[in-house]
Amino acid sequence: MKKNDQDKIKFNFNVSTNKSLEIDKIKTTNINILLNRVKSNKKRAVKKRILFISVIVFLISSLTFYLNF
């Protein structure tokens, strides 16, 4: 009887180990998706900054040109 109980415990342990491996795979995928989202957000932020600086430079240069004439 002891032998049967030990087999059941080992079987349950293996199932829980397999579940944790599956959870780790899911977490890795979600982390990659989040990292890609962060990279794309940084690219958008840089593009917005460049556009904003370009508009400001254009406005300042047009104002100085207008005020000189």
Phi, psi and omega in degrees: 000323179297324181296319178296320179295320180294322178296320179295320180295317179297320180296316179296323179296319180294323179294317180294325177295318179296322179295320180294326177295320179294321179295320178299320179296318180296317180297321179297317179297315180296323178295319178297319178297317180295320179295320177296322179294320178296317178299316181292325177294323178294320178298317178297319180296319179295317179297320179296318179297317180297317178297316181297315179295322179296318179295318180296316179297318179296317179295317180294318180292323178290324176294317179293323177295317181293319182287336178286335180257000000 
